[in-house]
Amino acid sequence: MTLDDVADELYGLDPGEFVEARTARVAAARENKDRALATEIGKLRKPTVVGWLVNLLARELPDEVDALLALGEALRDAQRHLSGPDLRRLTTQRQQVVRALARKAGELAAERDRTVGEDALRDVGQTLHAALADAETADQVRRGRVVTAATYSGFGPAGLAVVRGKPAKKQPKSEPAPTPPADKPKKSQKRDLEAERAAAEAELADATSGADEARGALDDANTELAQARSTLTEIDHRIEELRAELDHAEQERQFTRNAEKAAAEAVHRGERELEAAERRVEAARHALDDLG
């Protein structure tokens, strides 16, 4: 039993099962006289629901997660080469892939009889965005060992910055360069300006994509609301028509009941009159027979 084996097992569990399983693995390590391993296992932190969801994605959909992380490399390459069109295209693609994976995380949770809210799914998306920015976060996501949500601050000349409850990693310092010729600062300033412009274009594409999606969702919601109201109005009108038909039917029923009663009385009266007429006929026949 190694620490990697235990971590792979524990971070694949539902958060509610984590502590009990970790305690059991610590006890097992101590029984094997491996106090160092027991200590390291005890340091493993219980994942939040968001961490569990991201770990689910890494275990159930590793190819899709790898494809997303590869997209992060392409984004950083486009930024280094100041490719505005590539940045816009890749940024839009990043948004689409992250949203799709966040939705799939909710579906994977539902398959395990766990319902997660929209806030948790948004945090899953933010963590995946952060994995595109930071190698350490990307490694945690790829290995399915995410503990909690991470966020990212966006593209900029220095790249992405990731927040995991501590300051983002600083970029490594480069060796001091020799003093450039007089025209170098202007070129450097121009390059910095181009970098900032490319980064700003990427941010605009990112924000525009999000706004377009929100606008589309609002349009869909308004359409559904209008359809629901129209259907409700139709149903209300139909109910009024049915009530009018019911009132009319009740009136017809009462009229027919009165007619039935009158007809029944007429039948009884006719039966009595027929009996009286038949008795009269019989009496007249007897009288005629007596006369010979």
ZINOR-V434894 format. One record per backbone hydrogen bond with DSSP energy under -0.5 kcal/mol. CO is the residue of the C=O (numbers start at 1). NH is the residue of the N-H. If there is no record, write none. Layout:
BEGIN
co: [CO:CO]
nh: [NH:NH]
END
This chain:
BEGIN
co: [2:3:4:5:6:7:9:10:14:14:15:15:17:18:19:20:21:22:23:24:25:26:27:28:29:30:33:34:35:36:37:38:39:40:40:41:48:49:50:51:52:53:54:55:56:57:61:62:63:64:65:66:67:68:69:70:71:72:73:74:75:76:77:78:79:82:83:84:85:86:87:88:89:90:91:92:93:94:95:96:97:98:99:100:101:102:103:104:105:106:107:108:109:109:110:114:117:118:119:120:121:122:123:124:125:126:127:128:129:130:130:134:135:136:137:138:139:140:140:141:147:151:156:161:162:163:166:181:181:183:184:185:186:187:188:189:190:191:192:193:194:195:196:197:198:199:200:201:202:203:204:205:206:207:208:209:210:211:212:213:214:215:216:217:218:219:220:221:222:223:224:225:226:227:228:229:230:231:232:233:234:235:236:237:238:239:240:241:242:243:244:245:246:247:248:249:250:251:252:253:254:255:256:257:258:259:260:261:262:263:264:265:266:267:268:269:270:271:272:273:274:275:276:277:278:279:280:281:282:283:284:285:286:287:289]
nh: [6:7:8:9:10:11:12:13:17:18:18:19:21:22:23:24:25:26:27:28:29:30:31:32:34:33:35:38:39:40:41:42:43:43:44:44:52:53:54:55:56:57:58:59:60:61:65:66:67:68:69:70:71:72:73:74:75:76:77:78:79:80:81:83:82:84:87:88:89:90:91:92:93:94:95:96:97:98:99:100:101:102:103:104:105:106:107:108:109:110:111:112:112:114:113:116:121:122:123:124:125:126:127:128:129:130:131:132:132:133:134:138:139:140:141:142:143:144:145:144:48:163:159:153:164:151:164:184:185:187:188:189:190:191:192:193:194:195:196:197:198:199:200:201:202:203:204:205:206:207:208:209:210:211:212:213:214:215:216:217:218:219:220:221:222:223:224:225:226:227:228:229:230:231:232:233:234:235:236:237:238:239:240:241:242:243:244:245:246:247:248:249:250:251:252:253:254:255:256:257:258:259:260:261:262:263:264:265:266:267:268:269:270:271:272:273:274:275:276:277:278:279:280:281:282:283:284:285:286:287:288:289:290:291:292]
END
